Amino acid sequence: MSLQVIKPGPLSLFQDAGRHGYQAYGAPVCGVMDQVAYRLANALVGNRTPLPVLEMTLSGPQIRFHKDACIAVCGAPFILRCDRQPLALNRPHLIRAGQVLEISAAPMPDGQPHGSARASLAIAGGVQLTTSMESASTDLKSRMGGIQGRALAKDDRLTLNRNINASAVNALAHFLDDFRIYLPAGLGLAARQHIRVIRGVHWTVFGTRQQDLFLNSPYTITAHSDRMGYRLDGPSLEPEAGLQILSEPTAFGTVQVPPDGQPIILMADRQTTGGYPKIANVASVDLPVLARCLPGERLAFALISLDHAHQLFREREALFAHLLQTLEPLTARIAAAFCD
């Protein structure tokens, strides 16, 4: 045993990039909601290939470490403490054997929860998890992946895949404290006033007035929202009369319009197929921003072209590639600290 869960948090799930290639068999992709937090947290702990992270919703767990470990937390601005001493987000930290890591929601001045929903905890070398269909992502409905397909629970005991050499702990701790990290603004860590979308396959079956309503009216994320989809409340949208659509494959970020006219944005745990008209798709670079939104928040949409969406994606990938280069000394130092 390397880690012991004291408190699990409201919904803490181990997730990776998802269960790709199995939608034809009815298996949802699942995976992380926030790809930026997932990739960044892994990079900061030296995982050259991204490993499963603990994706936390609203608040995080309290975990006692029985072995030394290098961790990073990225995403929503949660409060991070080790033995009650504050730690910074978006940085690697060495947690020593016997210490307790606590991750909690950041309160607003009025005592209300902070307006960001999710953050990811990565651990250098990862932890031992169950896999299904080549993924460790937790699918709560099918009970697959992660920790027997369920959320983190009190008294769970986890085992690290790799251990840090005891003789390297002190030097690694000093190195992590002194290592400078500059995160480019274009990664998508900041909130946006508008969520950028491209035209969906059924955009033209909604008249000009319906299109304008969608783009120029605010929509509120309702309480009936989860990892499967965000249900929105706002002006009702209606496609042209008599529209008949066969069920089609779905995608992360697809904006469907059911018969009640209130849009639904499909998220990580979406069903594999759907038969509602698709008015739009959220640009992939804005999916992490959307993933950090809470019920009650208002969304506004801005239409961009497919070419523009591709350009934004390429720009973000270039920033990630450059960041990984600058983090190579960190990656090498952490790798050297592991026991053979």
Secondary structure, DSSP 4 states (H G I P E B T S, - for coil): --EEEEE--SEEEEE-S--TT-GGGT------S-HHHHHHHHHHTT-SS---EEEEESS--EEEESS-EEEEEEES--EEEETTEEE-SSS-EEEPTT-EEEEEPPBPTTSPBPS--EEEEEETT-B--B-BTTB---BTTTTBSBBTTB---TT-EE-BSS-B-GGGHHHHHHHHHH------GGGS-S--SSEEEEE-TTGGGS-HHHHHHHHHS-EEE-SS--SSEEEEESS---PPTT-----EE--TTEEE--TTS--EEE-TT--SEE-S-EEEEE-GGGHHHHHT--TT-EE-EEE--HHHHHHHHHHHHHHHHHHHHHTHHHHHHHHHHB--
